[in-house]
Amino acid sequence: MPNHIAPRESETGLAELRGDCARMAPHWVVPTRTTPTRVAPALIHGVTVPPASARLLDAMEDRP
């Protein structure tokens, strides 16, 4: 039996994937950034939130 140790598939696969990505990166088009339009809460109708979800949201810390 030969004493050859083959690299694990994850090692060769990751290296190959990184190489593929590096070769393709110049071909990718970056879309222009758009800012979502804000909607006033008073205009949102028909959305229901289960009580458990509402309690979870109320317990969350507000973040800007």
N, C-alpha and C positions, 0 to 999 in steps of 0.2 A: 504494500500500500504506500503510495507516494506521500511525502511529508509536505504537501502543498496546502496552505491555509487560504481559502478563498475569502475575500471580504464579505461581510454580511450584506444582504440585499439592501438594507436601509442605508448603509454608508454609500454604496455605489449609486443607489437610486437618488439620494439627496444630492450628491455631487452632480449627477447627470441633470437633475431637475434645475439646479442652480445655474448650470451652464446653459440650458435651454432658455431659461428666463433672461439671462444676461444677453443672449443673442437676439431675443425677441423684444427687449425693452425699447430699442430705438424705433420699432414699428408701432408701438402703442400710442394712441392719441389720447391726450389728457383733455377731458371735456371742460368747458368753461364753467366756473363755479357760479351757481345760481343761489340766490337767497330765497328761502321759502316765504310765501306771503302769509303774514299773520292774520288770523281770524279772531274776531272778538268772541269771547266765550258766550255772549248772549245770542250769537248767530248759530251756535252749535245745538242742533236738536236731534232727538231720537237716539242718543247714546245712553245706554244703561250700564251701570257698573254694579256688580254684585257687592253686597254689604261687606263681605270679607276682604275684597279687593280695595274697597273704599277705606276700610280701617287700615289696611297695609299702607296705602298711599298717605293717609293722614299721619301715620306714625313715622313716615320718612322725613328726613331732614331736608328742608328747602335748599336747593343749590341754584345759584344764578346761571 
